[in-house]
Structures are given as structure tokens and as C-alpha cells.
Amino acid sequence: MSGRSNEELKDVTLLGNQHTNYTFDYTPEVLEVFDNKHPNRDYFVKFNCPEFTTLCPKTMQPDFGTVYISYIPDKKMVESKSLKLYLFSFRNHGDFHEDSINIIMNDLIHVMDPRYIEVWGKFTPRGGISIDPYCNYGKSGTKFEQMAEYRMMNHDMYPEKIDNR
């Protein structure tokens, strides 16, 4: 098995860069992608981001949560350091939990055009209530469109006990 060539990685500029610029405002253009070396196979890639932070758009108080991103790539995949910087850019972004999770999914669809993707936010309670938005997408006209419908209809049928936050 051979590694990736410099030509294959020419658009991946953040990985290994010691002079990383941390942006504190929503910055979708930081997302970088690279070619999927296994486009003939369906497989999941999952990111668990336990330190996601955004701001309440009304009070400007910080909201904390875990963001789970699972996707089945097509031709492109998201580079993990760029994803980290992208998620970090929500730090001073004011949006409701539901909006933030949908924005993340929309931006990832835009840069990768995956076969399937789901994004799930599990936010720590504020005011005695937690909010856990979930969204997904399957490429239109494919088996992944039906997969998205099925997973949405069966999502969180057996929710966990909320005692670990």
C-alpha cells in the first residue's frame, strides 16, 4: 500500500503547519478536502468533537456540547485539522443549537458532496434542559437517500439516560 503523493495533498495546507491561525469567527472557508482513495467502497468516517462551543444568539452566553459527525465519503473527504479549526470558529458565533448543527452539515455537504452524512449535537444543559439536534442527508436518487429517511425515522428511538453530563 502506497502513501499519498505531494500532488494528492497539494490542497491540504493546514496539516503539519506550525503557524496555524485560529479564527474566532465563523469561517467555513477553512475546510479542506482531499481525494478518497477508496471511492469503490462504502464506509463510515466518524468524528467526535467533545469540546464544541458556540454562543447563545440572545444572551451571548457560551454553550458547550459534543458534536458527532458521521459520513460516507464519495470522491472527497474532509481533512481533520481543517475540521477542528472550522468547529473552533463557532466559538464566537451566535446561533441556536439546531442552527449550528444544520450549518455544520450544510458546509460539509458543500465541500465534500458525501454519499451520506449525519451530524448530531449533544449540548450540556442550560436552565435545566439539554438540546440534542440531529440532522442527516443522503445523496438524492441513491440508496443513501433511503438510508437517510430510515435513520431519521428510527433516530433516537431508545434515548440514553441523561446522567453523564
Buried (B, 14 or more C-beta within 10 A) or exposed (E): EEEEEEEEBEEBEBEEEEEEEEBEEBBBEBBBBBBBBEEEEBEEBEBEBEEBBBBBEEEEEEBEBBBBBBBBBBEBBBBEBBBBBBBBBBBBBBBBBBBBBBBBBBBBBEBBBBBBBBBBBBBEEBEEEBBBBBBBBBBEEEEBBEBBEEBBEEEEEEEEEEEEE
